[in-house]
Amino acid sequence: MPTFLVTMDFSVLYLAVPRLTADLAASGIQQLWIVDIYGLMIAGFLVTMGTIGDRIGRRKLLFIGAATFGIASVAAAFSTSPEMLIASRALLGVAGAAVTPSVLALITGMFTDPQQSRRALAVYLACFMGGATLGPLVGGVLLEYFWWGSVFLVSVPGIALLLAFGRFLLPEQKAPQVGKLDPVSVVLSLAAILPFVYGLKELARNGWEWFPAGALAFGFAVGLVFVQRQRRLEHPLLDLRMFGNRTFSSALTLMFVTAVVGAGTLLLVTQYLQNVAGLTPLAAGLLLLVPNVLMIIGNLATPPVANHIRPAYLITCGLIVAGVGYLVFTLADSTSGPMTIFIAMCVVMLGTAPLAALCNLLAMGAVPPDKAGSGASIVQTAAEFGIGFGIATLATLGTAVYRRNVEDGLGTARPDAADAARESIDRAVAVAGQLPAEQSGDLLAAARDAFTSGMHVVGIVSAVIYVGLAVLAARAFRHVRNSRGDDDTTTDADPLPEAESATPATQSHERSSI
């Protein structure tokens, strides 16, 4: 329930932005912060909250986060100014960062049997995907009958149920021996992640500008200082030894890169459906609902299949299937309509489902029980970073190809219309509506052809990346057995090996434990 509500809050606001902007008289900058501050605070506080959960108890942190989430939701719903709404959304983000790693850590501790653990994590992922998928639809229904604040109140009943019954249903879990929380590490973590994520978002949205580039560089520099401090501490905020574990680091890499590819291509797909295929935002959202549902079905179907087939085979085959789906992007053209991209996204989502269902299990199984909260926060932070990198890289690649190719088709277009078309396909479609029919048709044809070319390039690049990931998965998880074998899939769950001690003895110990 809390996973569903927190992820739904990412997208439930989108359709309400025009109404709340008019009601609160929010400026353009304030509108952007209202939308972005939630995800920014979640990304910034995940590492800190995961470690706090290991220390004070994951159920306790879940309840604190959930109660704060409910209070902040009410405050957001009845905000009387943009500043109040931004502050409420920021508090929602901090609370969400407390909730999400606590849920994943609790699930990992509650289900130790491999088959049960697979099923539990599949349900968790279904709730995660379900919240993100249904957010816009729930928001649209509420806005049809109520004021914009209702999109925040929808989570309050679920939070109340969690607080009322959770203490009877959920066990408390925390690390048996923990040191004191290092405040300097907390500050360094926030000073590294928040500017870094902000810089990524702004560069992806507006292109090269000195301030977000400086924020990105500052966050990276502070991150290096943070890492050096963690190496020296006896009880670090982030135990870097986890990255020396082969299974954990490989699973993390797979999740990060698939988030990069997924976020970058999804942005281009939504633009294609609206600006090239001519669908309304609602129609595009409903069309993309089907691939998301297929991924949820794939997540839930993976655990029983994994009882008979090794994770390496399942994940590798799924990634190859998803790579074929990305190649289908190249079959779409500017006049083919939405069906080709719809089929491609269905194939991609089905192919990615085994990785999504099993990599969480593999990563969390490689983390010692006393580090479960910290491990869960790293897994989810990697996904947040992957989304930012995807928009900043693959989506930017598609835009670059578009800008290069659109020049060839502008011809005798008016200078102001040509300049708008060079910026983005969104601007091209907007300015085309102000031109005479013949000029409008020529401009739209040029912009749509150029954008489709960009999608083709991104589809090919994504397919190549997925083939590389398939090779990585086949090698990294080749010794992990299915749950009906002699061992379970929670490999490398012994005491963590040191990152620098990949000696033959260590490797032999890993093989014997597997």
Summary of the structure (lengths in Angstrom):
residues: 514
radius of gyration: 23.3
end to end distance: 33.9
largest distance: 74.9
contacts: 1919
relative contact order: 0.12
helix: 81%
strand: 0%
